[in-house]
Amino acid sequence: MQVYTYSEARQKLAFLLNQAENTGKVLIRKKDGKTFALSPEKIAYSPLDVPTIKANITSKEITDIIRESRER
């Protein structure tokens, strides 16, 4: 894992953000020795979050299809 000084981080912020995204974490060390971690935030996606489709079908046709499949 790469460690950068505070001055380097200020000058290369865009680069550090990309590197954190690719590697998971970048460390930044201040002059007083304190170290901070820069890591991308994890975005939680729902498995039910699916793209919609345009279908020329009525709600009655959908319910008929579901009923038919349940009868099998």
C-alpha positions in Angstrom: 0.0 0.0 0.0 1.4 3.4 -1.0 1.8 6.1 1.6 1.9 9.8 0.6 2.8 12.9 2.5 0.1 15.6 3.0 1.8 17.9 0.5 1.9 15.1 -2.1 -1.7 14.3 -1.5 -2.7 18.0 -2.0 -0.9 18.1 -5.3 -2.1 14.7 -6.6 -5.6 14.5 -5.2 -7.3 13.3 -8.4 -4.6 10.6 -8.8 -5.0 9.5 -5.2 -8.7 9.2 -5.6 -8.3 7.0 -8.6 -5.6 4.9 -6.9 -7.9 4.5 -3.8 -10.7 3.3 -6.1 -8.4 0.8 -7.8 -6.5 -0.5 -4.8 -9.1 0.0 -2.0 -7.0 2.3 0.2 -4.4 5.0 0.1 -2.6 6.3 3.2 -1.7 10.0 3.8 0.8 10.9 6.5 1.0 14.3 8.1 4.2 15.9 9.4 3.3 15.1 13.0 3.2 11.4 12.0 -0.5 10.9 12.1 -1.7 8.7 9.3 -5.1 8.9 7.6 -6.7 6.3 5.2 -8.5 7.4 2.0 -10.8 4.7 0.8 -13.8 4.6 -1.6 -17.2 4.5 0.0 -19.1 1.2 -0.7 -22.4 1.7 -2.4 -25.0 -0.8 -1.4 -27.2 -1.9 -4.3 -30.5 -3.7 -3.9 -30.8 -7.0 -5.8 -34.3 -5.8 -6.6 -32.9 -2.7 -8.3 -33.2 -3.8 -11.9 -33.7 -1.8 -15.0 -37.2 -1.5 -16.5 -38.2 -2.6 -19.9 -40.9 -1.2 -22.2 -43.4 -4.0 -22.9 -46.7 -3.7 -24.7 -48.6 -5.8 -22.2 -51.5 -5.0 -19.8 -51.6 -5.7 -16.1 -54.5 -8.2 -16.8 -52.2 -10.1 -19.2 -49.5 -10.2 -16.6 -51.8 -11.6 -13.9 -53.2 -14.2 -16.4 -49.7 -15.3 -17.1 -48.8 -15.6 -13.4 -52.0 -17.5 -12.7 -51.4 -19.9 -15.5 -47.8 -20.5 -14.4 -49.0 -21.3 -10.8 -51.5 -23.8 -12.1 -48.8 -25.9 -13.7 
